[in-house]
Amino acid sequence: MTTGGGGNVRSTDRRSLIEKAAKRLPSGQHGGGTRPQSVEPSDTDGRQKLDTGKRSATESVAINQSTLHRNGIITSDHLKTRTTEEFRLIKRGLLNHYTQNGADRQNLVLITSAVSGEGKSFCALNIAMSIALEENFRVLLVDCDFTNSTIMRTLGIKAKMGLMDVLMDERLDLSDVLLRTDINRLSVLPPGTSHSRSAEFLGSKRMANLVNELAHRYDDRFIIFDTPPVLMKADTSVLSAHVGQIVFVIRSESTSRDTVKEALDLIADNPNINLLLNGTRETFGSHQFGQDYYQYHKQKRKLR
C-alpha cells in the first residue's frame, strides 16, 4: 500500500493527472501542537428538539473491535501490524498538511475511488481509526454513501437517521443524529435516508453551512467523508468542493489509467488530491517500502 502526495490536478495541463496528483510525498514527523479537547454538540442551545426516536449524541454505541480486527481494520489492542504502520504514514501526511498549512477546511478529508471494489471504505475506516489513536485529535467519520453503506455494516451500527435527514429537515440538527462510539475519540455520522436527489442536497446551501460548522466548531476534530465512487454517483464530485483534502484510492493491478484519469478530471478543482495505491503485494519494511514508493513514482512518470 503506497500513498502519493497532493498536487494541483488540472485537466488542461499537458502532464498527466496521475503524475500531478502524485507530485510530492506527504512529509513530516509530527502532528502539530497540543489542541484543546472538544465535546460533541449538545441540546443546550435552546432549540426545540423533535421527538423522532433518534439516538442522543451523548449516548455511546458499542463497536465490536474483534470483528473489526478480523476485517483488517486497525484496533487499539492490535497495533503491531503492517496495516497499522501503513496507515500511520498516510495519516501523518494528512495531519501535517492541516497543522502546517493552516488553510481553510484542511481538516475535512474526502475518501473516494474511481469505481467500486477499490477498497475506499476500508481505507476510510483505517484512516479514521488511526487518527482516533492520536492524543490531540478527535475524528468524525461521515458516511456519505447513501445507497451502499459499507461503513455502517462494518462497524455493526444501525441508525434510522443521519446526514440526509438533517439536509432534508431543517428542524433537525447534527447533534440529533451524530453518534458517539465506545472507541475513544471516534464519532460517526450515519448516512440516513437514501434520496434520489442526494447530489442536489449535498450541493445545497444547508450542506455548505453544515460543512462550515464541522470545519470550524472544533479545531481538534478531523472529519473523514466516505463517499461513493466518483464515476458511479455525482454526489462525490459535488462534495469534493466542500473539503480541503482528497484521498483517491486506486486498487493495484486493477484500475486502468484511463479510468483513473476520467475520475480525477471530475474532482480536479480540488487543489489537494492524494493518491493511495491499495492492495499491493510487496512485503512491508523500511528498506523495501521505500523502494516500492520510488518504483511507484517511476511508473507515474511514464503515465503521460
PyMOL commands that set and color helices and strands:
alter all, ss='L'
color gray80, all
select helices_A, chain A and resi 17-21+65-70+82-101+120-132+150-155+163-168+174-177+198-202+205-216+235-242+257-266+286-301
alter helices_A, ss='H'
color red, helices_A
select strands_A, chain A and resi 2-7+60-61+108-113+138-143+179-181+186-189+221-226+245-251+273-278
alter strands_A, ss='S'
color yellow, strands_A
deselect
rebuild
show_as cartoon
